[in-house]
Structures are given as C-alpha cells and as structure tokens.
C-alpha cells in the first residue's frame, strides 16, 4: 500500500516534472536557445530531480514530526536547510565539468529556501491533519483547502523555487561558446518559470479537485461528505459548501479537528474559540439547509458552556462503549481517531448528533440520521 508520505511526494514530483517540462518547452520557442537547451537537457532534467529529492527530504521530516506529535513551529528548519545542501553537493559533484562549473553562494538565497521549506512543512501538516483512514489524496485536499487556496499555496511554493533559481543563476558559470548565451538563457528561463508557475499551480489544484468531484459523482449512492474544521480551513467553509451544493450528495457533516494526546500541530481550535465558528455554521445552515448537517442542538454541545464535558473522556464516550472501530490492518482501536486520540479535546460530530437525537429528541437530528442510513 502506498504510504501517505509517498503519496505527497508523488504529487510533488508530478507537479515539478510538469512544471519543468512546460518551462523547457517554452524556452525552446526562442530559436537562439534551442541548441543550447538540447546540450543542457540532461543537466536540466537532473536539476529538477534534485529538487524533487529535496522536497522528499522535507516532506519526510515534516511527516515524521507530525506523527511524532510535534508542532510545525518546532521543526528545525536550519537543520533541514543544511540537509538540502548535501543534496546540492552531490548534484554539483556530478555535473561540474568543462562545460559549466557551479559554486553555490548560499548566502544569496538561504532565507528564500528556508521560507520554501516552511511552506512545505505547513502544507504537509495541514494535509496530514485531515487525512483520515480510507481517504484519497484528492479527498484530503478537498477537505483541507478550497481549490483557490490550494492553487495559491502551490503557486507560492513554485514562486519561491523560481526566486531561488534566479539567485542560483549567479552561482553557475558556463565555459566556452555557451558563456555568451548564459544571460539570455537565465533571463528567458526565469520569465518562463514565473509565467508557468501560476498556470501549473491552478492546473494541479484543479486536477485534485476534479478527481475528488469525479469520485463523488460516480458513487453508487449519494454520499455524505464529512469534513474536519481546522484553524487553517474554517474561513473557507462557505466557499466549500457553495462548491458542494451543486453535487449529488446527501449532505455535509462537520467535526472539529481532534488532536492526538501529545500533538500540537496548530490545527486544533480550542473550545473557547469555537462559538463564533458555530454561529457562522448555523447562519450558513439557513443558506445551505439542503446539505448542511448541523442542528442548533448539535452545535450547542460543542460550545464552551455546552454538554461537551459529559462525553470527553474514554470512560464516558459512547463511541468507545458501543462501536467497534478498526485500523486499516483489521486490528481494533478504541476510537475512529486512533489509540492516541485526546478525548479531553474530542471534536467528533457523531456524538453531538446522536445525543441531539436520543437525549434531546431533536427532530432535525433524527431526520439527519434517517437520511444517512436510508
Ligand atoms: S476521541 Fe474518540 S474515544 Fe475519545 S471522546 Fe472522542 S470519539 Fe470518544
């Protein structure tokens, strides 16, 4: 089975290869550069693979920190920066020759690369934070970001890569006749990279979204879409509902993000900050009544003064008492969120839903359960 880290690395690889291909194709439109590029092709292909290797390094470290319960802010970005230099050194040793030499001036772009590393860490944390068992990459992207926001993040990452490449061009010296073309090549390459970055980012965001939407459309029964609200995506709920309201679904359910016990990854929204978000969801319910699966009785249980404390421990939790939950390998787990879920910060929506229906005889909650199972 492909791991989540591999899936993230594959998505990055696909985007970087598309980006590189398109940039080189566009450069080839400039006749004087055509020959130059054909000579350099091997170098350019290896260069993008080197970037993909560095991205993998960052993704693996970010994921290890996430699963180790560390916050994104404590990851040693300087240490990671030093590791990426090692990947550069191996590349330089392979490619310095009589045609070109590379002496990297890291001071020129260290801060830009660190910013890019930090953007990647944020993206990995946001996606892994929403990645529940059984979800595809496209579904996780859809749960985590609006399409526009995801395209914006990809574009920022590519833009930082472009800036770094621009600074890096000062570190490369071409020898022989190629030296005369270096400035023209650098100028055209950077123009092509900047004009291509936005296009590739939009295209890859759209692909992730199209894939998730296509899966929704081909579901044999109308599905209920479940979404996790985090500190990163709560501002995009209306946009999200707007996109889903045109699709063949039964409804949309919301939980807040439930962290693991030792986790502090910035996704969790504490109970005393939830009231305005719940008010907003109830406002949106009037507009998206057909799909939004939240009733006032459910919402009130998540509030600071709600009934939240009546179930937020493993001994009192009805999920733990009446449900059998399984890991992907078939072994039992105490809760859908896994063995390390922090019950004191539990934000599972199914408990408020069933409590609203059974304890409070909320007719809307009863109807929602009926719609879900019918
Ligand atoms: S984290 Fe899981 S076991 Fe704990 S209260 Fe929430 S649903 Fe129940």
Boltz pocket constraint, residues with backbone or C-beta under 6 A from the ligand:
constraints:
  - pocket:
      binder: B
      contacts: [[A, 258], [A, 311], [A, 312], [A, 313], [A, 314], [A, 317], [A, 318], [A, 319], [A, 320], [A, 334], [A, 335], [A, 336], [A, 337], [A, 338], [A, 341], [A, 342], [A, 343], [A, 344], [A, 346], [A, 347], [A, 348]]
      max_distance: 6.0
